Amino acid sequence: MNIDVTGRHLEVTDSLKSYILEKMQRLERHFDHVLKAHVILECEKLNHKAEASLVVPGSNQNLFANSVENDMYAAIDTLMDKLDRQVIKHKEKSSDHHRKDKSKLSLINEYES
């Protein structure tokens, strides 16, 4: 997975990058087909905003989430929780649950004839 980290009005430190990379490993546990991730960190007055878009195969759109918190690390945590839920949902949608049912149906039809 290719991960780009960008900062707006914020210097992206090595500790922030390593924290993001560590949290992205959790996404790979659930779905290892994420092609690219772009994370944007932004600081607006007292609010810290983190947003990310993921490019995944098999969908017309990218997965996107954002989070606003008082602390940047807390914003990254909630962002990764949101992305994790979206990745799991995408994985469930992309797997063909009906394939098993169709194969059983064809076996039943062969047995009856």
Secondary structure, 3 states (H helix, E strand, C coil): CEEEEEEECCCCCHHHHHHHHHHHHHHHHHCCCCCEEEEEEEEECCEEEEEEEEECCCCCCCEEEEEEECCHHHHHHHHHHHHHHHHHHHHHHHCCCHHHHHHHHHHHHHHHC
